[in-house]
Amino acid sequence: MANYDLELNRIIEEIRNNQAKLVCIQLPDGLKQQAAEIEEKIKSETKAQVLIWLGSCYGACSDCKAFGKFRFEIFRAMDRKINFVT
């Protein structure tokens, strides 16, 4: 995760500003192996429950229809625009 700028601080700030309790993060295949680390960082710095979407992801617009039955206060999709830190 150290090789990427995932902008987690921006997401954490958004969660805090909105006092969100339930958050969903959608990850592309290349970041799914860091899901637990991403979840732990967000949870450790907010009071939000974090759910990581590990289903198929074909880009940020590839959301799952099942999301409608959850009441996420914040949903963020990480896509191929993640900047590689050199």
C-alpha positions in Angstrom: 0.0 0.0 0.0 3.0 2.3 0.6 3.6 2.4 -3.2 0.2 4.1 -3.9 -1.5 7.3 -2.9 -4.9 6.0 -2.1 -6.1 9.3 -0.7 -7.3 7.6 2.4 -6.8 10.8 4.4 -9.3 12.5 2.1 -11.8 9.7 2.6 -11.2 9.7 6.4 -11.8 13.5 6.5 -15.0 13.0 4.5 -16.2 10.3 6.9 -15.4 12.6 9.9 -17.0 15.7 8.4 -20.2 13.7 7.6 -20.1 11.7 10.9 -20.8 8.7 8.7 -21.4 5.4 10.5 -21.5 3.0 7.5 -19.1 3.3 4.7 -18.4 1.1 1.6 -15.2 1.0 -0.3 -15.0 -0.6 -3.7 -11.6 -1.9 -4.8 -10.2 -2.9 -8.1 -8.7 -6.3 -8.4 -5.1 -5.0 -8.0 -5.9 -3.5 -4.5 -8.0 -6.3 -3.1 -5.0 -7.9 -1.3 -4.7 -4.6 0.7 -8.4 -4.6 1.7 -7.8 -5.5 5.4 -5.1 -2.8 5.7 -7.3 -0.2 4.1 -10.3 -1.1 6.3 -8.1 -1.0 9.5 -6.7 2.4 8.7 -10.2 3.9 8.1 -11.7 2.2 11.1 -8.8 3.2 13.4 -9.2 6.9 12.5 -13.0 7.1 12.5 -16.0 5.6 14.2 -17.4 4.2 11.0 -18.1 0.6 10.2 -16.3 -0.1 6.9 -17.4 -2.7 4.3 -15.1 -3.5 1.5 -16.7 -4.5 -1.8 -14.7 -7.5 -3.1 -17.0 -8.4 -6.0 -16.2 -7.8 -9.6 -15.1 -4.3 -10.4 -14.8 -3.1 -14.0 -14.1 0.5 -13.1 -15.6 3.0 -10.7 -18.9 3.0 -12.5 -19.3 -0.7 -12.0 -21.3 -0.6 -8.8 -23.4 -3.5 -7.6 -27.2 -3.4 -7.7 -27.2 -5.0 -4.2 -25.8 -1.7 -2.7 -29.4 -0.4 -2.7 -30.4 -2.7 0.2 -27.6 -1.3 2.4 -27.8 2.2 3.8 -24.3 3.3 3.2 -23.7 6.9 4.1 -20.6 7.1 2.0 -19.6 4.9 -0.9 -16.2 5.4 -2.6 -14.9 3.4 -5.5 -11.1 3.3 -6.1 -10.3 2.9 -9.8 -7.3 3.0 -12.1 -6.7 6.7 -11.5 -4.8 5.9 -8.3 -1.5 7.6 -8.6 1.7 5.5 -8.3 4.1 7.1 -5.8 7.7 7.1 -7.1 
